[in-house]
Amino acid sequence: MVLNVVSVRFNPSSDPHISETNKKWESILPQPPRSGLSPNEAIIDLNSLAIQPQIFNTGQLKTKTFGQVELVLDPIAPGSVVPVCSPAVPGEGCISYPMKLLKPGTALRAAISLTVKSKQLSMLVLDITPTIVSGPADSNGFYTIDPTITVAPVNNFLATVSGTVVKGATRNEKITAEIAGTNQIVTTVNTQKGGTFTFGLPAAAAGTAYDLFASGPNTSFFPLANEVFTPGPAPLGDRTPHRPQPGQTLSGTIVDYRRGRELFVVIR
């Protein structure tokens, strides 16, 4: 089951009935699609959330205390469901069914007390309960859901990673975290003044392994391979970057896969 999330919005008011058009709403949008052709929305896999949270995005909000958060789904295609392949499941299993909301137009909101401070990271974990109301009668049908959201404790699901890149850090230095042993980027953040950084990583209770590295105009680089993080504070201390050394060789094979005009060159 996946949900198509258009944005996450914040409002300083604690009134759950405040208008959708209220001018004090502030939004964090998903990362733009790499192709530039797909809709700008995040696909949230609810099955994977049973294991650990999924990062939606990082954005900038005004420095204030917010009283509520709103999850905005795609109004036309809020999501889809692929049921288990079983004769007991109505309709035809193993195919994707569209999803409809039981109460379309009803805002998905939760009360919060989130204080955003200047040049400091604030994190929020949303717990989504989809609640399936009815399933498809046949292969042309759809699932009806009545979702709700609540706020979950950050330290139960995220590792708060912090540290400092020393000797060579610049204002354009970036810290990137990838799932260990893959090219799957989970988050990339800029270092702050003095090379400091803080960011959140989804972490299972038993620990989740990541590869971390820093890079910037000075080509500084500090690698952390297969670093295991658990929920809660994860200070890394001072990290000294390594610089490329001359005289090293690179070997391999470059393959051109061009076909015509195309060049094939990769929330809880």
C-alpha positions in Angstrom: 0.0 0.0 0.0 1.4 3.4 -1.0 0.3 7.0 -0.5 1.0 9.8 -2.8 1.9 12.8 -0.6 1.9 16.3 -2.2 3.2 18.2 0.8 3.4 18.5 4.6 2.0 21.8 5.9 2.4 23.6 9.3 0.3 26.2 11.0 0.9 28.1 14.2 -2.8 27.8 15.1 -4.0 24.9 17.2 -7.6 25.2 15.9 -8.2 21.9 14.0 -10.9 23.6 11.9 -8.7 26.4 10.5 -9.3 27.1 6.8 -7.1 25.4 4.2 -6.6 28.9 2.7 -5.3 30.4 5.9 -2.2 32.5 5.0 -0.2 31.2 7.9 0.2 27.7 6.4 3.8 26.9 5.6 4.7 23.9 3.4 7.5 21.5 2.9 7.4 19.9 -0.5 8.9 16.6 -1.7 12.1 16.4 -3.6 11.5 17.2 -7.3 11.4 14.1 -9.6 14.7 13.4 -11.2 13.1 13.1 -14.7 11.2 16.3 -14.4 8.2 14.6 -15.9 6.6 12.8 -13.0 4.2 14.6 -10.5 6.1 16.3 -7.7 4.9 14.1 -4.9 6.5 11.5 -2.6 5.5 7.9 -2.8 5.2 6.6 0.8 5.3 2.9 1.1 3.3 2.0 4.2 4.6 -1.6 4.3 8.2 -0.4 4.7 7.1 2.0 7.4 6.3 -1.1 9.6 10.1 -1.6 9.8 11.4 2.0 9.9 10.4 5.5 8.9 10.8 7.1 5.5 12.3 10.6 5.1 9.9 12.9 3.3 12.2 15.9 2.9 13.9 18.8 4.6 12.7 22.4 4.2 12.8 25.8 5.7 10.0 27.2 8.0 9.8 30.5 9.8 11.1 30.7 13.3 8.0 30.2 15.5 6.0 27.5 17.3 3.6 25.5 15.2 0.4 24.1 16.6 -0.6 21.6 13.9 0.6 19.6 11.0 -1.3 18.5 7.9 -0.5 15.7 5.4 -1.7 16.6 1.9 -2.4 13.7 -0.4 -2.9 13.8 -4.2 -6.6 14.6 -4.5 -7.0 12.7 -7.7 -4.8 9.7 -7.0 -4.2 9.5 -3.3 -2.5 6.1 -3.5 -2.8 2.5 -4.5 -3.0 -1.0 -3.0 -1.5 -4.3 -4.3 -3.2 -7.1 -2.3 -1.6 -10.4 -1.5 -2.1 -13.1 -4.2 -4.7 -15.2 -2.4 -8.1 -16.7 -3.4 -9.4 -15.2 -0.1 -8.8 -11.6 -1.3 -11.7 -10.0 -3.2 -11.0 -9.1 -6.8 -7.8 -10.2 -8.4 -4.6 -10.3 -6.4 -1.1 -9.2 -7.4 -2.4 -6.2 -9.4 -2.5 -2.6 -8.4 -5.9 -1.2 -7.4 -6.6 2.6 -7.1 -7.4 4.1 -3.8 -10.2 6.5 -2.9 -10.7 8.4 0.3 -13.8 7.8 2.4 -14.0 11.5 3.2 -12.4 13.4 0.3 -11.6 17.0 1.1 -11.2 16.3 4.8 -7.8 17.5 6.1 -5.4 15.0 7.6 -4.2 16.9 10.6 -2.5 16.3 14.0 -1.8 18.6 16.9 1.8 19.4 17.6 4.0 21.8 19.6 7.0 22.2 17.2 9.3 25.1 17.9 11.5 26.1 14.9 14.7 28.0 15.9 17.1 29.9 13.7 19.9 27.7 12.2 18.7 24.6 14.1 17.2 21.4 12.9 13.8 20.4 14.1 12.5 17.0 13.3 9.0 15.5 13.2 7.8 11.9 12.8 4.3 11.2 11.5 2.5 7.9 12.1 0.0 7.1 9.3 -2.9 4.7 9.9 -4.6 4.0 6.6 -7.7 2.1 7.9 -9.2 0.2 4.9 -13.0 0.6 4.9 -13.8 -1.6 1.9 -12.0 -3.5 -0.9 -12.7 -4.0 -4.6 -15.6 -6.2 -5.7 -13.7 -7.1 -8.9 -10.5 -6.2 -10.8 -12.0 -2.9 -11.9 -12.8 -1.8 -8.4 -10.9 0.3 -5.8 -10.0 0.4 -2.2 -11.7 2.9 0.1 -9.5 4.1 3.0 -10.1 6.5 6.0 -6.5 7.6 7.0 -5.5 9.4 10.1 -2.1 10.7 11.3 -0.5 11.1 14.7 2.8 12.4 15.9 5.4 9.8 17.1 8.4 10.4 19.3 11.4 11.3 17.3 13.9 9.4 19.4 12.0 6.2 19.0 12.5 6.1 15.2 15.3 8.5 14.2 19.0 8.6 14.9 20.0 12.3 15.4 23.5 12.4 13.8 25.7 15.3 14.6 29.4 16.2 14.3 31.9 18.6 12.7 34.0 18.4 9.6 37.3 20.0 10.5 40.4 21.1 8.5 39.0 22.0 5.1 35.3 22.4 5.6 33.6 25.2 3.6 30.2 26.7 3.6 29.3 24.5 0.6 30.4 21.3 2.2 27.8 18.5 2.0 27.2 15.4 4.1 25.6 12.5 2.4 24.2 9.3 3.9 23.5 6.2 1.9 22.1 2.8 2.8 25.3 0.8 3.5 26.7 -0.9 0.4 24.4 0.8 -2.0 24.0 4.0 -4.0 20.7 4.7 -2.4 21.0 8.3 -1.0 18.8 8.8 2.1 19.7 12.4 2.8 22.1 15.2 1.9 22.6 18.2 4.1 24.9 21.3 4.1 27.3 21.9 6.9 26.8 25.0 9.0 29.4 27.6 10.0 32.5 25.9 11.3 31.7 22.7 9.6 29.0 21.5 12.1 26.1 19.3 10.9 23.0 17.7 12.3 20.5 15.5 10.5 18.1 12.6 11.1 18.4 9.1 9.8 15.7 6.4 10.0 16.9 3.7 12.4 15.5 0.4 13.4 15.7 -0.6 17.1 18.3 -3.3 16.3 20.3 -0.7 14.3 20.5 0.4 10.6 23.8 0.6 8.7 24.7 3.6 6.6 27.7 4.9 4.5 28.5 8.6 5.2 30.8 10.9 3.4 31.5 14.7 3.1 32.4 16.5 -0.1 32.8 20.1 -1.2 34.7 22.6 -3.3 38.0 21.7 -1.4 37.4 18.0 -2.3 37.5 17.1 1.3 36.3 13.6 2.1 35.8 11.7 5.3 34.3 8.2 4.8 32.3 6.2 7.3 31.5 2.8 5.9 28.8 0.5 7.4 28.2 2.8 10.4 25.3 1.4 12.4 22.9 3.8 14.0 20.1 3.2 16.5 17.3 5.6 17.5 18.4 8.5 19.6 21.4 10.9 19.7 24.4 9.8 17.5 27.3 12.2 18.0 30.2 11.6 15.6 32.5 14.2 17.0 35.2 15.9 14.9 35.8 14.2 11.5 39.0 15.1 9.7 38.6 14.9 5.9 41.1 13.1 3.6 42.2 14.7 0.4 42.9 12.8 -2.9 46.6 11.9 -3.2 48.5 12.2 -6.5 49.9 9.2 -8.3 47.1 6.8 -7.7 45.7 4.8 -10.7 42.1 4.1 -11.7 41.1 1.1 -13.7 37.9 -0.2 -15.2 35.7 -0.2 -18.3 33.6 2.6 -19.7 30.6 1.3 -21.7 28.5 3.5 -24.0 24.8 2.5 -23.8 23.4 5.2 -26.1 20.4 4.3 -28.2 19.4 7.0 -30.7 19.1 10.2 -28.7 19.0 8.6 -25.3 22.0 8.1 -23.1 21.6 5.6 -20.3 24.5 6.4 -18.1 21.3 5.4 -11.4 7.4 9.5 7.4 6.7 6.0 9.9 
